[in-house]
Amino acid sequence: MVAPAVFIDFLSSAEDRNIKYQFSDLLKCIRLIALFLTLLLPGLYVAVTTFHQELLPTEFLFAIIASRSNVPFPVIFEILIMEISLELIRESGVRVPTPLGQTIRNCSEL
């Protein structure tokens, strides 16, 4: 179903045809930046907090260590739990056909 498509088609919206092309291109750039941040930030967080602590300022590192002292899970497992729970919240918002579903969808996109 998605094979005859170009990558930028996945970042487009139906509303892009109804607004000026400058705004449409700006929105596509924002979506592209958001896509890269979504893909890269969890892995970057795991890499920096687990393997490259010297990249963080000392006081910030101490704050992270102090906050992680009571967490029983490793960082990678914590990130996976977070990603899965956000995806479950998004799916539940799609399946609930009431105004509550719209509220859940909007809150999960923040």
Secondary structure, 3 states (H helix, E strand, C coil): CCCCCCHHHHHCCHHHHCCCHHHHHHHHHHHHHHHHHHHHHHHHHHHHHHCCHHHCCHHHHHHHHHHHCCCCCCHHHHHHHHHHHHHHHHHHHHHCCCHHHHHHHHHHCC
